[in-house]
Amino acid sequence: MAQGQHIAAVDEVPVEGSLLFTVRDGFDTEEAILLRLADGVVALRNYCPHWTDVRLDSGSGAEVRDGEVVCTKHGATFEKATGDCTYGPCEGATIDRLDVTVRDGAVFLTDEDYEFEHLGPDGDRDLSSRGRIGFSGN
C-alpha cells in the first residue's frame, strides 16, 4: 500500500473537530478520526481508552479544546498529535494511531493493517445507543 488509499482532501478535515471514517481490518470494521495539525493530519482510532466502547466522535465531530481531543463521557483529554491521554481516568494511556500520509492536498491511508471503507460511521453501529449491540423488538 505504498501509495495509500484516498480518504479525503485535507480541506475537509476541520481545524477544530474531526472527520470520522471507517476502515476494515479483515472481516471487522472500525472507526477512526482525522484531526488537523498545524503541520499535517493525524488519524486516531475512534475510542476512549478508559472505556473502548465510548466514541470520541459520534458522527458530528469530536470535541477539541486547546488543541486536545476531549472525551465527553469522562472528561479525559488527549493530545491531537499523539493520542496520549493528558488528563482523566485513563491518564498515561494512548489512543491507537493509523498511518496516514498527506500528499497533493489529500489524506491517504497508508496503514497496512487497514483498508479504507468510507467516510462516516461504521454501519454496524446502533447510533441511538452509541454501541454495537442490537436489540430486536420481538
C-alpha positions in Angstrom: 0.0 0.0 0.0 2.9 2.3 -0.9 0.6 5.0 -2.5 -2.2 4.6 0.1 -5.9 4.8 -0.2 -7.5 8.2 -0.6 -9.6 9.2 2.5 -10.4 12.9 2.0 -9.0 16.3 0.9 -7.0 18.0 3.7 -9.5 20.9 3.5 -12.3 18.5 4.5 -10.6 17.9 7.9 -11.9 20.5 10.4 -9.3 22.7 12.1 -11.3 22.2 15.4 -13.1 18.9 15.4 -12.6 15.7 13.5 -13.6 13.8 10.3 -15.0 10.4 11.0 -14.2 7.4 8.7 -14.5 3.7 8.7 -11.7 1.2 8.0 -11.7 -2.6 7.5 -9.4 -5.0 9.3 -10.1 -8.4 7.7 -13.8 -9.1 8.3 -14.1 -6.4 11.0 -14.8 -2.7 10.6 -13.6 0.0 13.0 -14.0 3.8 13.1 -11.2 6.3 13.1 -10.9 10.1 13.1 -8.8 12.5 11.2 -7.5 15.5 13.1 -5.9 18.6 11.6 -2.5 19.6 13.0 -0.5 22.7 12.3 1.8 20.7 10.0 -0.5 18.0 8.7 -3.1 15.4 9.7 -3.2 12.5 12.1 -5.5 9.5 12.3 -6.6 8.0 15.6 -9.0 5.1 16.3 -12.3 6.5 17.5 -12.5 5.4 21.1 -11.6 6.4 24.7 -9.0 4.1 26.2 -10.9 4.2 29.6 -14.0 2.5 28.1 -13.2 1.5 24.5 -16.9 1.4 23.6 -17.2 5.2 24.1 -16.6 7.0 20.9 -14.8 10.4 20.7 -16.7 11.3 17.5 -20.3 10.0 17.4 -20.9 11.4 13.9 -20.8 15.2 14.3 -17.1 15.7 15.1 -15.0 15.1 18.2 -14.8 17.9 20.7 -11.5 19.7 20.5 -10.4 22.3 23.1 -7.0 24.0 23.3 -5.5 21.5 20.8 -6.7 18.4 22.7 -9.5 15.9 21.9 -12.0 15.6 24.8 -13.9 12.5 25.8 -17.3 14.0 26.5 -18.2 10.9 28.7 -15.3 11.1 31.1 -13.7 14.5 30.5 -10.4 12.8 29.6 -8.2 14.9 27.2 -5.8 13.6 24.5 -3.0 15.3 22.6 -4.1 15.5 18.9 -0.7 14.7 17.5 0.0 11.6 19.6 -3.3 10.4 21.1 -1.6 10.5 24.6 -4.1 11.0 27.5 -3.0 14.1 29.4 -5.9 14.2 31.9 -8.7 11.9 33.2 -9.3 8.3 34.3 -7.0 6.9 31.5 -4.1 9.3 32.0 -1.0 7.8 30.6 -2.9 5.7 28.0 -2.6 6.3 24.3 -5.2 6.0 21.6 -4.0 3.8 18.7 -2.9 5.7 15.6 -3.3 4.7 12.0 -0.7 5.6 9.4 -1.8 8.3 7.0 0.1 10.5 4.6 -0.7 13.9 3.2 0.1 14.3 -0.5 -1.1 16.8 -3.1 -3.7 18.3 -0.7 -5.2 14.9 0.2 -5.0 12.4 3.0 -4.2 8.8 2.2 -4.4 5.7 4.5 -1.0 4.1 4.4 -1.5 1.7 7.3 -1.0 -1.8 6.0 -3.3 -3.2 8.7 -6.4 -1.5 7.4 -8.4 -0.8 4.2 -10.4 2.4 3.8 -14.1 1.7 3.7 -15.9 5.0 3.6 -16.3 8.4 5.3 -18.7 8.4 8.2 -19.7 6.0 10.9 -19.4 2.2 10.8 -22.7 0.9 9.5 -22.7 -1.9 12.1 -23.2 0.6 14.9 -26.6 1.3 16.6 -26.2 5.1 16.7 -29.2 5.5 19.1 -27.4 3.7 21.9 -23.8 4.5 20.8 -23.0 0.8 21.0 -22.6 -2.2 18.8 -25.3 -4.2 20.5 -28.5 -4.6 18.5 -31.9 -5.4 20.1 -34.9 -7.0 18.5 -38.3 -5.6 19.0 -39.9 -9.0 19.1 
